[in-house]
Amino acid sequence: MLAIWGSFDRDHPLRNIILVLWGMAIVFSIIQLRRHLFIDFMGGMVLALMVGYGVRYGFTRLAQQQSG
């Protein structure tokens, strides 16, 4: 999730769609192979979003402190 989020680029929407589809295919295959349950996927998504927003917030605050 974080890798896909980090790879997003507003100038390349087709690449964004391909990355999301690729990520969904990986998730589907892992669930189908019974390596993880759907709740594992959801827990990972929540954790990834929390970490992603935390890092973004931290870098934003750091950049603001250094510029002013």
C-alpha distances in whole Angstrom, upper triangle without the diagonal:
4,5,5,6,8,10,11,15,17,20,18,17,17,15,12,13,14,10,9,12,11,8,10,12,11,10,14,15,14,16,19,19,20,18,16,17,15,15,13,10,11,12,8,7,10,10,6,8,11,11,9,12,14,14,15,18,19,19,20,23,24,24,27,29,29,30,33
4,5,5,6,8,10,14,16,19,18,17,18,16,13,15,15,12,11,15,13,11,13,16,14,14,17,19,17,19,22,23,23,20,19,20,18,18,16,13,14,14,10,9,11,10,6,8,10,9,7,10,12,11,12,15,16,15,17,20,20,21,23,25,26,27,29
4,5,5,6,9,12,16,17,16,16,16,13,11,14,13,9,10,13,12,9,13,15,13,14,17,18,17,19,22,22,23,21,19,21,20,20,18,15,16,16,13,12,14,13,10,11,14,12,10,13,15,13,14,17,18,17,19,22,22,22,25,27,27,28,31
4,5,5,6,10,13,15,13,13,13,10,8,10,10,6,7,10,9,8,11,13,12,13,16,17,17,19,21,22,23,21,20,21,19,20,18,15,16,17,14,12,14,14,11,11,15,14,11,14,16,15,15,18,20,19,20,23,24,23,26,28,28,29,32
4,5,5,9,11,14,13,13,14,12,9,12,12,9,9,13,13,11,13,16,15,15,18,20,20,21,24,25,25,24,22,22,20,21,19,16,16,17,14,11,13,13,10,9,12,12,8,11,13,12,11,15,16,16,17,20,20,20,22,25,25,26,28
4,6,8,12,14,13,14,15,12,10,14,14,11,12,15,15,13,16,18,17,18,21,22,22,24,26,27,28,25,24,25,23,23,21,19,19,19,16,14,16,15,11,11,14,12,9,11,14,11,11,14,15,14,15,18,19,18,21,23,23,24,26
4,6,10,11,10,11,12,9,8,11,11,8,10,13,13,12,15,17,16,18,20,22,22,24,26,27,28,26,25,26,24,25,23,20,21,21,18,16,18,18,14,14,17,16,13,15,17,15,14,18,19,17,18,22,22,21,23,26,25,26,29
4,7,9,8,8,10,8,6,9,10,8,9,13,13,13,15,17,18,18,21,23,23,25,27,28,29,27,26,27,24,25,24,20,21,22,19,16,18,19,15,14,17,17,13,15,18,16,14,17,19,17,18,22,22,21,23,26,26,26,28
4,5,6,7,10,8,7,11,12,11,12,15,16,16,18,20,21,22,24,26,26,28,30,31,33,31,30,30,28,29,28,24,24,25,23,20,22,22,19,17,20,19,16,17,20,18,15,19,21,18,18,22,22,21,23,26,25,25,28
4,6,6,10,10,8,11,14,13,14,17,18,18,20,22,23,24,26,28,29,30,32,34,35,34,32,32,30,30,30,26,26,27,25,22,23,24,21,19,22,21,18,18,21,20,17,20,22,20,19,23,24,22,23,27,26,25,28
4,6,9,9,9,12,14,14,16,18,19,20,22,24,25,26,28,29,31,32,34,35,37,35,34,35,32,33,32,29,29,30,28,25,27,27,24,22,25,25,21,22,25,23,20,23,25,22,22,25,26,23,25,29,28,27,29
4,6,5,7,9,10,11,13,15,16,17,19,20,22,23,25,26,28,29,31,32,34,33,32,32,30,31,30,27,27,29,26,23,26,26,23,22,25,24,21,22,25,23,21,24,26,24,24,27,28,26,28,31,30,29,32
4,5,5,6,9,10,11,12,14,15,17,18,20,21,23,24,26,27,29,30,32,31,30,30,28,29,29,25,25,27,25,22,24,25,22,21,24,24,20,22,25,24,21,24,27,25,24,28,29,27,29,32,32,31,34
4,5,5,6,9,10,11,12,14,15,17,19,20,21,23,25,26,27,29,31,30,29,30,27,29,28,25,25,28,25,23,25,26,23,22,26,26,22,24,27,26,24,27,29,27,27,31,32,30,32,35,35,34,37
4,5,5,6,9,10,10,12,14,15,16,18,20,21,23,24,25,27,29,28,27,28,26,28,27,23,24,26,23,21,24,24,21,21,24,23,20,22,25,23,22,25,27,25,26,29,30,28,31,34,33,33,36
4,5,5,6,9,10,11,12,14,15,17,18,20,21,23,24,26,27,26,25,26,24,25,24,20,21,23,20,18,20,21,18,17,21,20,17,19,22,21,19,23,25,23,23,27,28,26,29,32,31,31,34
4,5,5,6,9,10,11,12,14,15,16,18,20,21,22,24,26,26,24,25,22,24,24,20,20,23,21,18,21,22,19,19,22,23,20,21,25,24,22,25,28,26,27,30,31,30,32,35,35,35,37
4,5,5,6,9,10,10,12,14,15,16,18,20,21,22,25,24,23,24,22,24,23,20,21,23,21,19,22,23,20,20,24,23,21,23,26,25,24,27,29,27,28,32,32,31,34,36,36,36,39
4,5,5,6,9,10,11,12,14,15,17,18,20,21,23,22,21,22,20,22,21,17,18,20,18,16,19,20,16,17,20,20,17,20,22,21,20,24,26,24,25,29,29,28,31,34,33,34,36
4,5,5,6,9,10,11,12,14,15,17,18,20,21,21,19,20,17,19,18,15,16,18,16,13,16,18,15,15,19,19,16,19,22,21,20,23,25,25,25,29,30,29,31,34,34,34,37
4,5,5,6,9,10,10,12,14,15,16,18,20,20,19,19,17,20,19,16,17,20,18,16,19,20,18,18,22,22,20,22,25,25,24,27,29,28,29,32,33,33,35,38,38,38,41
4,5,5,6,9,10,11,12,14,15,17,19,18,18,19,17,20,18,15,17,19,17,15,19,20,17,18,22,22,20,22,25,24,24,27,29,28,29,32,33,33,35,37,37,38,41
4,5,5,6,9,10,11,12,14,16,17,16,15,16,14,17,15,12,14,16,13,12,15,16,14,15,18,18,17,19,22,21,21,25,26,26,27,30,31,31,33,35,36,36,39
4,5,5,6,9,10,11,12,14,15,15,14,14,12,15,14,11,13,15,13,12,16,17,15,16,20,20,19,21,24,24,24,27,28,28,29,32,33,33,35,38,38,39,41
4,5,5,6,9,10,10,12,14,14,14,15,14,17,16,13,15,18,16,15,19,20,18,19,23,23,22,24,27,26,27,30,31,31,32,35,36,36,38,41,41,42,44
4,5,5,6,9,10,11,13,12,12,13,13,15,14,11,14,16,14,14,17,18,16,18,21,21,20,23,25,25,25,28,30,29,31,34,34,35,37,39,39,41,43
4,5,5,6,9,10,11,10,9,10,9,12,10,7,10,13,11,11,15,16,14,16,19,19,19,22,24,24,25,27,29,29,31,33,34,35,37,39,39,40,43
4,6,5,6,9,10,11,10,10,9,13,12,10,12,15,14,14,17,19,18,19,22,23,22,25,27,27,28,31,32,33,34,37,37,38,40,42,43,44,46
4,5,5,6,9,9,10,11,12,15,14,12,15,17,16,16,20,21,19,22,24,24,24,27,29,29,30,33,34,34,36,38,39,39,42,44,44,45,48
4,5,5,6,6,6,9,10,12,10,9,13,15,13,14,18,18,17,20,22,22,23,25,27,27,28,31,32,33,34,37,37,38,41,42,43,44,47
4,5,5,6,5,6,7,10,9,8,12,14,13,14,17,18,18,20,23,23,24,26,28,28,29,32,33,34,36,38,39,40,42,43,44,46,48
4,5,8,9,9,10,13,13,12,15,17,17,18,21,22,22,24,26,27,27,30,31,32,33,35,37,37,39,41,42,43,45,47,48,49,51
4,5,8,10,12,15,14,13,17,18,17,19,22,23,22,25,27,27,28,31,32,32,34,36,37,38,40,42,42,43,46,47,48,49,52
4,5,7,10,12,11,12,15,16,16,18,21,21,21,24,26,26,27,30,31,32,33,35,36,37,39,41,42,43,45,47,48,49,51
4,7,10,12,10,11,14,15,14,16,19,19,19,22,24,24,25,28,29,29,31,33,34,35,37,39,39,40,43,44,45,47,49
4,7,8,6,7,11,11,11,13,16,16,16,19,21,21,22,25,26,27,28,30,31,32,34,36,37,38,41,42,43,45,47
4,5,5,7,9,10,11,13,15,16,17,19,20,21,23,25,26,27,29,31,32,33,35,36,38,39,41,42,44,45,47
4,5,5,6,9,10,11,13,14,15,17,19,20,21,23,24,26,27,29,30,32,33,35,36,37,39,41,42,43,45
4,5,5,6,8,10,11,12,14,15,16,18,20,21,22,24,26,27,28,30,31,33,34,36,37,39,40,42,43
4,5,5,6,9,10,11,12,14,15,16,18,20,21,22,24,26,27,28,30,31,33,34,36,37,39,40,42
4,5,5,6,9,10,10,12,14,15,16,18,20,21,22,24,25,27,28,30,31,33,34,36,37,39,40
4,5,5,6,9,10,11,12,14,15,17,18,20,21,22,24,26,27,29,30,31,33,35,36,37,39
4,5,5,6,9,10,11,12,14,16,16,18,20,21,22,24,26,27,28,30,32,33,35,36,38
4,5,5,6,9,10,10,12,14,15,16,18,20,21,22,24,26,27,28,30,31,33,34,36
4,5,5,6,9,10,10,12,14,15,16,18,20,21,22,24,25,27,28,30,31,33,34
4,5,5,6,9,10,11,12,14,15,16,18,20,21,22,24,26,27,29,30,32,33
4,5,5,6,8,10,10,12,14,15,16,18,20,21,22,24,26,27,28,30,32
4,5,5,6,9,10,10,12,14,15,16,18,20,21,22,24,26,27,28,30
4,5,5,6,8,10,10,12,14,15,16,18,20,21,22,24,26,27,28
4,5,5,6,9,10,10,12,14,15,16,18,20,21,22,24,26,27
4,6,5,6,9,10,10,12,14,15,16,18,20,21,22,24,26
4,5,5,6,9,10,11,12,14,15,16,18,20,21,22,24
4,5,5,6,8,10,10,12,14,15,16,18,20,21,22
4,5,5,6,9,10,11,12,14,15,16,18,20,21
4,5,5,6,8,10,10,12,14,15,16,18,20
4,5,5,6,9,10,11,12,14,15,16,18
4,6,5,6,9,10,11,12,14,15,17
4,5,5,6,9,10,11,12,14,16
4,5,5,6,9,10,10,12,14
4,5,5,6,9,10,11,12
4,5,5,6,9,10,11
4,5,5,6,9,10
4,5,5,6,9
4,5,5,6
4,6,5
4,6
4
